[in-house]
Structure formats: structure tokens, C-alpha cells
Amino acid sequence: MQNARAGLQVSDAVDELLSWEALTTVATVDATPEEVYDYLLRAGAGSGREPSMDAARLLADLELTVSVGDPEGETRMKDIGPDDPLNSAMTVNFGGRDIAGVKMLNGHAYARVGGQAIVEDVYGGDEAAVARAERFDRDAARLPAALATAELALRGEWVEVEPFAYEAYAEALNEHGDVDPATAEALAGVLTDGGAMLDPGAQWDLAGGLESTLRSGGSLRRTGEAHGADTVEVHLPAGEAYRALGPVLTLLTEQCERFGLPPVVSAPADPSAEVTAELAIRNGVLTNATFDLGQFGPEGAGSLPLNLFLAGGSALNLDPPETTTGPLTPADLTVALLYLAEQNESRAEDESRADVPGPIQP
């Protein structure tokens, strides 16, 4: 009887969540950098890839936000079918401003890269590095009007992009923008992986997989209340849970590999083995689902909770940018970077330029 009541409560909570015209999922790792480091150390035992504390800090601070919804903003998510169009957006940050974002809107791709956030939040840049990033932003604002799209892109604004040109953009940043190859490649990877995650098929896999898995969980049990929400424990086959989380787990796996980290998860050796998820239902709406990734990790890896915050509506703007200047081409990006490099070189050679202490020079 308790299982039936909990199942009905979860099913109704999912219905309420999907009664909006959009859905937002925010994925975070609920662990300290030290806990993440210990997990990665155990997960990668024998692989020859030892994690760093910097990498553990990034994973602990990672915040991945995905919003998806009806392009017209009229149809509820639970009434949209797999063949219906969807608009979607994704952003990535590490506890501060977004370092990157991707949107797929009405068949067009848009992206943004936050240069200053990358310098500060990803690489922990010192005062001089931050000052250089700020000066770069000011210089980019003075690019010629013919390079308006490149200007917006280099200043971290949303611009339309060519979705299959991320590697070409990265090459331009490396060759002409003084961005080291590893950073350029990582940025291209984030945008490529983000675009793949926003593919309608992947979005339906995530939304549909979570919905069907949580509705049909093999065993449910109310466990009380926490922070004003009813809590429910779900026991389900590992294979079902792994498939439901597929797009998120794929993104995590690809990013770990890209940054030289041991794999966080792997496909369950026994798909029928039981795993557990913790759900939170607030005011009749499903708001959180927490899966311990350790249940999908190598044996003995320990615990690494993945928290999915769920909300009806779109936390990300699913409209195209107000400033439309056409898609960014690799050629325009290259020209803009060459222009800025020449401007910086002229500044350095200017004998009348003041020589003042500190990182900022006029």
C-alpha cells in the first residue's frame, strides 16, 4: 500500500512538472573538491591517470543547465510528441559566470564563450591575466562594423554559429588569438558536446527516459521530509537508471576524458542490479532527483551524488539574440583576431605609452 501511494505521488508530481511549456534541468555534483578528488583517485586506480585537485575543484563546482521547450511557448511538455519541434539551450559554469553556452532554436545554432570567466573560474588567472582579458574585451568592442558578429562573439555574447565549424573556430583562436591548443580544443569540445546533447533525440532520451523511469520505478518508499519537501526513495534496475541519465552521463564521460580525468561512470556490469535514487517533491511538484554515480562507477570508487534540480519553465532564454548580424564564420573570426593582434603589437611598440607599475597599461 505504501508503495502504491508513493508511486501515485511521484506520478502526479511528474505530471505537474511537465504541465509547463518548458522544462529546466540543472545538474550538479553534491560533493566537496576533496571528496571528488578521493572518488576520482579510486575510480582511476590502475588507469595511470591521476587526477589533480584543480580538476576535482572544477567537477565539484560544475553547473550544467539545460532548458527545453515548445518553440511557440503554447504546448505543455507532457503534450509534446517525439516528432514535434523543440527549442533548447545549455550553459556550463564552474560556480561563477557561464564559460560556454549553446542554443538550438528553430533549426539555427547559437553559442557564446565567456573569456573572462574561463580565465578566472577555470584557470584561476592572477591579476595580470584578468586585466589582459578585460583589455581584450575593450579592444574587441572597437572592432570595425564589418566584423560585428566576431566582435559580439569575442566579447562573450550570443551569436549565430555554424554548428560544424567549432574545430575551425578553435584553430583560429589557437593560431591567431594566443589561446593555447589544449584550451582551444577543450572549448571546441564543450560546444560540440553541448550541441550533441541539445539534439532533439538526446533531449527526448533525457526527458522521456527520466519520466518513464521515475513513473515505473520498481520500488518506492516515502522517507519523510527535508527542507520543506517530501522525500521518496526509488529502487530500480541499474540498466534503466543508466539509460535514463544517458545524455548527462555521456557529457560527463566525454568531458572527463577531454580533461584527462578517470571515467566518473561506466555502463553497469549487471543491468538488473538494483540502484537507488532520492526524489524530492515540493508542493506536489517533482523538484529534485539525486543519483549516486558511485553506483555506476568502478567497484570501490565510493560515493559521488549527482543532483538534478528540475523546474517547470525555462531558466534560459529560448529566443534568438536580439542583435542578429548573421552567422559567425571562421574567416571573420580569423580576421578579427589578426586585427586585435596587430592593435596589441602597435600598443606595445608605442614609445609614448606610459610605463606604469602593475598589469594594466594605458
C-alpha positions as CSV (number, residue, x, y, z in Angstrom):
1,M,0.0,0.0,0.0
2,Q,2.8,2.4,0.9
3,N,4.5,1.6,-2.4
4,A,1.3,2.4,-4.3
5,R,0.7,5.7,-2.5
6,A,4.3,6.7,-3.1
7,G,4.0,5.7,-6.8
8,L,0.9,7.8,-7.2
9,Q,2.5,10.7,-5.5
10,V,5.6,10.5,-7.8
11,S,3.4,10.1,-11.0
12,D,1.3,13.2,-10.0
13,A,4.5,15.2,-9.2
14,V,5.9,14.3,-12.7
15,D,2.6,15.4,-14.3
16,E,2.8,18.8,-12.5
17,L,6.4,19.3,-13.6
18,L,5.5,18.6,-17.2
19,S,2.5,20.9,-17.2
20,W,4.6,23.8,-18.3
21,E,5.6,24.7,-21.8
22,A,9.3,24.2,-21.0
23,L,11.4,22.2,-18.7
24,T,14.7,23.1,-17.0
25,T,17.3,20.7,-15.6
26,V,20.3,21.8,-13.6
27,A,22.9,19.1,-12.9
28,T,25.5,19.5,-10.2
29,V,27.8,17.2,-8.2
30,D,26.9,17.3,-4.5
31,A,30.5,16.8,-3.1
32,T,33.4,18.9,-2.0
33,P,36.6,19.1,-4.1
34,E,38.3,16.8,-1.6
35,E,35.5,14.2,-1.9
36,V,35.6,14.4,-5.7
37,Y,39.4,14.0,-5.7
38,D,39.1,10.9,-3.5
39,Y,36.4,9.5,-5.8
40,L,38.4,10.1,-8.9
41,L,41.5,8.7,-7.3
42,R,39.7,5.4,-6.5
43,A,37.8,5.4,-9.8
44,G,41.0,5.7,-11.8
45,A,43.1,3.2,-9.7
46,G,45.3,1.3,-12.1
47,S,44.4,3.5,-15.1
48,G,47.6,5.6,-15.0
49,R,45.5,8.8,-14.9
50,E,45.9,10.5,-11.6
51,P,43.5,13.5,-11.0
52,S,44.6,16.9,-9.8
53,M,42.9,19.0,-7.2
54,D,42.3,21.7,-9.8
55,A,40.3,19.2,-11.9
56,A,38.5,17.9,-8.8
57,R,37.5,21.5,-7.9
58,L,36.1,22.1,-11.4
59,L,34.0,18.9,-11.2
60,A,32.8,19.9,-7.7
61,D,31.8,23.4,-9.0
62,L,30.3,22.2,-12.3
63,E,26.8,23.5,-13.0
64,L,25.2,22.3,-16.2
65,T,21.9,23.9,-17.1
66,V,19.6,22.7,-19.8
67,S,16.3,24.2,-20.8
68,V,14.0,22.8,-23.5
69,G,10.5,23.8,-24.6
70,D,7.9,24.3,-27.3
71,P,9.1,26.9,-29.8
72,E,5.7,28.7,-29.7
73,G,5.5,28.6,-25.9
74,E,2.0,27.2,-26.1
75,T,2.1,23.4,-25.8
76,R,2.8,21.7,-22.4
77,M,5.7,19.4,-22.3
78,K,3.6,16.4,-21.5
79,D,1.5,17.1,-24.7
80,I,4.6,17.4,-27.0
81,G,5.4,14.3,-29.1
82,P,8.9,13.0,-30.1
83,D,8.3,14.3,-33.7
84,D,7.4,17.8,-32.6
85,P,10.0,20.6,-32.8
86,L,11.8,21.7,-29.6
87,N,13.9,24.7,-28.8
88,S,16.7,24.0,-26.4
89,A,19.7,25.7,-24.7
90,M,22.6,24.7,-22.4
91,T,25.1,26.6,-20.4
92,V,28.1,25.5,-18.4
93,N,29.7,27.3,-15.5
94,F,32.0,26.5,-12.6
95,G,30.4,28.5,-9.8
96,G,30.5,31.9,-11.5
97,R,29.6,33.3,-14.9
98,D,28.9,31.0,-17.8
99,I,32.1,29.8,-19.6
100,A,30.1,28.5,-22.6
101,G,26.6,28.1,-23.9
102,V,24.8,26.5,-26.9
103,K,21.3,27.0,-28.2
104,M,19.4,25.2,-30.9
105,L,16.5,27.4,-31.9
106,N,14.2,26.8,-34.9
107,G,16.9,25.0,-36.8
108,H,19.7,27.6,-36.1
109,A,22.6,27.1,-33.7
110,Y,23.9,29.8,-31.4
111,A,26.8,29.9,-29.0
112,R,28.7,32.0,-26.5
113,V,32.1,31.7,-24.9
114,G,32.9,33.7,-21.7
115,G,36.6,34.5,-22.0
116,Q,36.9,36.3,-18.7
117,A,35.0,33.5,-16.8
118,I,37.4,31.0,-18.3
119,V,40.5,33.0,-17.2
120,E,39.1,33.5,-13.6
121,D,37.0,30.4,-12.9
122,V,38.7,27.6,-14.9
123,Y,42.3,28.6,-14.9
124,G,42.4,30.7,-11.7
125,G,44.1,33.6,-13.5
126,D,46.1,36.1,-11.5
127,E,45.5,39.9,-11.5
128,A,47.6,40.3,-14.7
129,A,45.7,37.6,-16.6
130,V,42.3,39.0,-15.6
131,A,43.5,42.5,-16.6
132,R,44.6,41.2,-20.1
133,A,41.2,39.5,-20.5
134,E,39.4,42.8,-19.6
135,R,41.6,44.8,-22.0
136,F,40.9,42.2,-24.8
137,D,37.1,42.8,-24.2
138,R,37.6,46.5,-24.6
139,D,39.7,46.2,-27.7
140,A,37.1,43.8,-29.3
141,A,34.4,46.4,-28.7
142,R,36.3,48.7,-31.1
143,L,36.4,46.3,-34.0
144,P,35.2,47.6,-37.4
145,A,31.4,47.3,-38.1
146,A,32.1,44.8,-40.8
147,L,33.3,42.4,-38.1
148,A,30.2,42.9,-35.9
149,T,29.5,39.2,-35.4
150,A,33.1,38.5,-34.4
151,E,33.0,41.4,-32.0
152,L,30.0,40.1,-30.2
153,A,31.5,36.6,-30.1
154,L,34.8,37.7,-28.7
155,R,33.0,39.8,-26.0
156,G,31.1,36.7,-24.8
157,E,27.7,37.5,-26.3
158,W,25.3,35.0,-28.0
159,V,25.9,34.8,-31.8
160,E,24.7,32.5,-34.5
161,V,27.3,30.0,-35.4
162,E,28.0,27.3,-38.0
163,P,27.4,24.1,-35.9
164,F,30.0,22.0,-37.7
165,A,32.7,24.7,-37.5
166,Y,33.7,24.5,-33.8
167,E,37.1,23.0,-34.6
168,A,37.7,25.7,-37.2
169,Y,36.9,28.4,-34.6
170,A,39.2,26.7,-32.1
171,E,42.0,26.6,-34.7
172,A,41.6,30.3,-35.3
173,L,41.8,31.0,-31.6
174,N,44.9,29.0,-31.3
175,E,46.7,30.3,-34.3
176,H,45.7,34.0,-34.1
177,G,44.3,34.6,-30.7
178,D,47.1,33.4,-28.5
179,V,44.9,30.7,-27.0
180,D,46.9,27.5,-26.2
181,P,45.9,24.4,-28.2
182,A,44.6,22.5,-25.1
183,T,42.2,25.3,-24.1
184,A,41.0,25.9,-27.7
185,E,40.4,22.2,-28.1
186,A,38.5,22.0,-24.8
187,L,36.3,24.9,-25.8
188,A,35.5,23.3,-29.2
189,G,34.7,20.1,-27.3
190,V,32.4,21.7,-24.8
191,L,30.4,23.4,-27.7
192,T,30.4,20.2,-29.8
193,D,29.3,18.0,-26.9
194,G,26.7,20.6,-25.9
195,G,25.3,20.7,-29.4
196,A,25.0,16.9,-29.4
197,M,23.2,17.0,-26.0
198,L,20.7,19.5,-27.5
199,D,19.9,17.3,-30.4
200,P,16.1,16.6,-30.2
201,G,16.7,12.9,-30.0
202,A,19.0,13.3,-27.0
203,Q,16.6,15.6,-25.3
204,W,13.7,13.2,-25.7
205,D,16.0,10.4,-24.4
206,L,16.7,12.5,-21.3
207,A,13.2,13.9,-20.6
208,G,11.3,10.7,-21.7
209,G,13.8,8.4,-20.0
210,L,13.6,10.2,-16.7
211,E,9.8,10.5,-16.9
212,S,9.2,6.8,-17.7
213,T,11.8,5.6,-15.2
214,L,10.5,7.6,-12.3
215,R,6.9,6.7,-13.0
216,S,7.6,3.0,-13.2
217,G,10.3,2.7,-10.5
218,G,10.4,-0.9,-9.3
219,S,10.0,0.0,-5.6
220,L,9.2,3.3,-4.0
221,R,9.2,4.3,-0.3
222,R,8.4,7.6,1.4
223,T,11.3,8.5,3.6
224,G,10.0,11.7,5.3
225,E,10.6,15.4,4.8
226,A,13.7,17.5,4.1
227,H,13.9,21.3,3.5
228,G,10.1,21.6,3.1
229,A,9.9,18.7,0.6
230,D,8.5,15.2,0.8
231,T,11.3,12.7,0.1
232,V,10.8,9.4,-1.8
233,E,13.4,6.6,-2.3
234,V,13.2,4.8,-5.6
235,H,14.8,1.4,-6.2
236,L,15.2,0.4,-9.9
237,P,17.3,-1.7,-12.2
238,A,20.7,-0.2,-12.9
239,G,20.2,-0.5,-16.7
240,E,17.1,1.6,-16.6
241,A,18.6,4.3,-14.5
242,Y,21.7,4.4,-16.7
243,R,19.7,4.8,-19.8
244,A,17.5,7.5,-18.3
245,L,20.6,9.5,-17.4
246,G,22.3,8.7,-20.7
247,P,22.8,12.2,-22.2
248,V,24.1,13.7,-18.9
249,L,26.4,10.7,-18.2
250,T,27.7,10.8,-21.8
251,L,28.6,14.5,-21.4
252,L,30.3,13.9,-18.1
253,T,32.3,11.0,-19.5
254,E,33.4,13.0,-22.6
255,Q,34.5,15.9,-20.5
256,C,36.4,13.8,-18.1
257,E,38.2,12.2,-21.0
258,R,38.8,15.5,-22.6
259,F,40.5,16.9,-19.4
260,G,42.5,13.7,-18.8
261,L,40.4,12.6,-15.8
262,P,39.5,9.0,-15.0
263,P,36.0,8.0,-16.1
264,V,33.4,9.0,-13.5
265,V,30.9,6.3,-14.5
266,S,30.7,3.2,-16.7
267,A,27.8,1.1,-18.0
268,P,26.6,-1.3,-15.2
269,A,28.1,-4.7,-15.5
270,D,24.8,-6.1,-14.3
271,P,21.9,-4.1,-15.8
272,S,19.5,-5.9,-13.5
273,A,21.3,-4.9,-10.3
274,E,19.3,-2.6,-8.0
275,V,20.3,1.1,-7.7
276,T,18.7,3.8,-5.6
277,A,17.6,7.4,-6.4
278,E,16.3,10.0,-4.0
279,L,13.4,12.2,-5.1
280,A,12.1,15.5,-3.6
281,I,8.5,16.6,-4.1
282,R,7.7,20.2,-3.1
283,N,4.1,21.5,-3.2
284,G,3.1,18.5,-5.3
285,V,5.8,19.1,-8.0
286,L,8.9,17.0,-8.5
287,T,11.9,19.3,-7.9
288,N,15.0,17.1,-7.4
289,A,16.3,13.7,-8.3
290,T,19.6,12.5,-6.9
291,F,21.5,9.6,-8.2
292,D,24.7,8.3,-6.6
293,L,27.1,8.0,-9.5
294,G,29.2,5.6,-7.4
295,Q,26.5,3.0,-8.3
296,F,27.7,3.2,-11.9
297,G,31.4,3.7,-11.2
298,P,34.2,1.2,-10.8
299,E,33.9,-1.1,-7.8
300,G,35.2,0.5,-4.7
301,A,35.1,4.1,-6.2
302,G,32.8,5.2,-3.3
303,S,30.0,7.8,-3.5
304,L,29.5,10.8,-5.9
305,P,26.0,12.2,-5.7
306,L,24.6,13.8,-8.9
307,N,21.8,16.1,-8.2
308,L,19.3,17.0,-10.8
309,F,17.2,20.1,-10.0
310,L,14.0,20.1,-12.0
311,A,11.7,23.1,-12.7
312,G,8.8,23.8,-15.0
313,G,9.6,26.7,-17.3
314,S,12.8,27.9,-18.9
315,A,15.6,29.3,-16.8
316,L,17.5,30.0,-20.1
317,N,16.2,32.4,-22.8
318,L,14.9,30.3,-25.7
319,D,14.7,33.2,-28.0
320,P,17.3,34.2,-30.6
321,P,19.6,37.1,-29.7
322,E,18.1,40.5,-30.2
323,T,21.2,41.6,-32.2
324,T,21.3,39.5,-35.4
325,T,24.4,40.1,-37.5
326,G,24.5,36.8,-39.4
327,P,26.4,33.6,-38.5
328,L,30.0,33.8,-37.4
329,T,32.4,32.4,-40.0
330,P,35.9,31.1,-39.2
331,A,37.2,33.6,-41.7
332,D,35.6,36.6,-39.9
333,L,36.9,35.3,-36.6
334,T,40.4,35.0,-38.0
335,V,40.4,38.5,-39.5
336,A,39.1,39.9,-36.1
337,L,41.8,38.1,-34.2
338,L,44.5,39.3,-36.6
339,Y,43.2,42.9,-36.3
340,L,43.4,42.7,-32.5
341,A,46.8,41.1,-32.5
342,E,48.1,44.0,-34.8
343,Q,46.5,46.5,-32.5
344,N,48.1,45.0,-29.4
345,E,51.5,44.9,-31.2
346,S,51.2,48.6,-32.1
347,R,50.4,49.4,-28.5
348,A,53.5,47.5,-27.3
349,E,55.7,49.3,-29.8
350,D,54.4,52.8,-28.9
351,E,57.3,54.6,-27.3
352,S,54.9,57.3,-25.9
353,R,53.0,54.6,-23.9
354,A,53.2,55.2,-20.2
355,D,55.3,52.7,-18.3
356,V,53.4,52.4,-15.0
357,P,53.6,49.6,-12.5
358,G,51.0,46.8,-12.4
359,P,49.3,44.7,-15.0
360,I,47.2,47.4,-16.7
361,Q,49.0,49.7,-19.2
362,P,47.2,52.5,-21.0
